[in-house]
Amino acid sequence: MNLLEKVEELSGQNLYACYQCGRCSAGCPMVEQMDLLPNQVILLVIRGDQSVVEAKTPWICAECYQCFTRCPKEVDIAKIMEALRLIKLRKNIDYIKLGELKNLPQIALVAGARKYTG
């Protein structure tokens, strides 16, 4: 199964519905911290570029659904970002060491552990 098929299966979205208008990227409050714009993520997935799985953008996405409300084709980009995070997590690579984290609120530890560990 290629990247596009995996993302479509996990997200339940038709990525070919996106015609790259850029409204999602224009309305995203987190776009300044992203290395790829949301519409670029969709384009790279369609092209089968595996580098999108290694990008920071899916992890920075706040899932505020601003992109979904602006999309004229009702493509839910937050679900696509979640699918990319799942693909990355299924590789089972841990990027943080929980033992090294100290003096953080418990909620931050739990949220970080759920988001950044496989």
N, C-alpha and C positions, 0 to 999 in steps of 0.2 A: 504494500500500500504506500503510495507516494504522500508527500507532505500535504498537498491540497486535499486529498481524500481523507487523511487523518483529521485535519482541521475542520473540514466540513462535517465529518462524522461526530466529532467531539462537541462542536459548537452548534450544530443544527442550522447553520447559515449557508446560503448560496453565495459564495464569494464572487461569482461571475455577475451577480446583480450590481456590484459596485462598478460605476463607470468613471471613477476617479475625478469627481467634481471638486474634492478638497474641502467640503464643508465640515467634515468631521475634524480635520486638522485645524481649520480656522477657529473652531469653537472649543478646542480642547484646552482646559486650564493647565495641563501638565506638559504641554508640547515643548516648552523651553528646556525641560530636563531630558527629553527623549532624544535618542540618537537616530530614530527613524520616525517619520510622521505616520499617523495611523493609516492614511491611504497608501503610503509606501509599503507598510506591512502587508496589506492585502495584495498589492501588486507583486511583492516578492514571494508570497505564498503561492499565488497563481503561477508564477514562473518556476516554482519548485526550488527556490534558492534557500538552502539549509541555513545560511547565515542568519536568517530572521529568528531562528530558535535561540541563537546566542546573543541576540540584541537585548539592550536594556529596556526597550520600550514596553514589552508586555509586563514587566515587573513594575514599571513606573505608573502604568495606567491605574487611575484611581477608581475606575468603574463608576463614574458619576453619571453615565448615560447621556452626557451632553452630545456626544457624537451620534448616538441613536436618535435623539430628538431632532437633530439637524439633517439627518440623512434622508434624501428624497426617495430612496429605494428601500428604506427601513432595514438596512443591514445593521445588525447588532454587533458592533465592533468590540464591545466589552466581552461578549461571549467568545469572539475570535481570540482576543488577548488571553482569556482564561484557557482556551484550548492550547495555545502556544506554551503557556506556563505548565500545563499538564504534560505536554510532550517533553518539555525540559525536565520536569520532576521525575518522569518515568525512566529517565536515564540513570536515576538514583545516585546523583552526585551531590554531596553536601558541601556548601560553600561557606558555612559558618560553623564554628565550634561552640556549642552551647556552654561548655565549661569555661570559656574565656569571657563570657558576658557577665558583668557584675554591676550592681547598683542600678539596675533597670527595673521599672515597674513590672509586676508579674504579667499584666496584660500584654506588654511589649514583648516579653519573652515568648509567650504562647503564640501571639500573632506572627512573630518572626519565625518561630519554629515551624509553624504551619505553612508559611509562605516560601521559606527559603531552604527547607530540607526535603529530601526525597524519602 
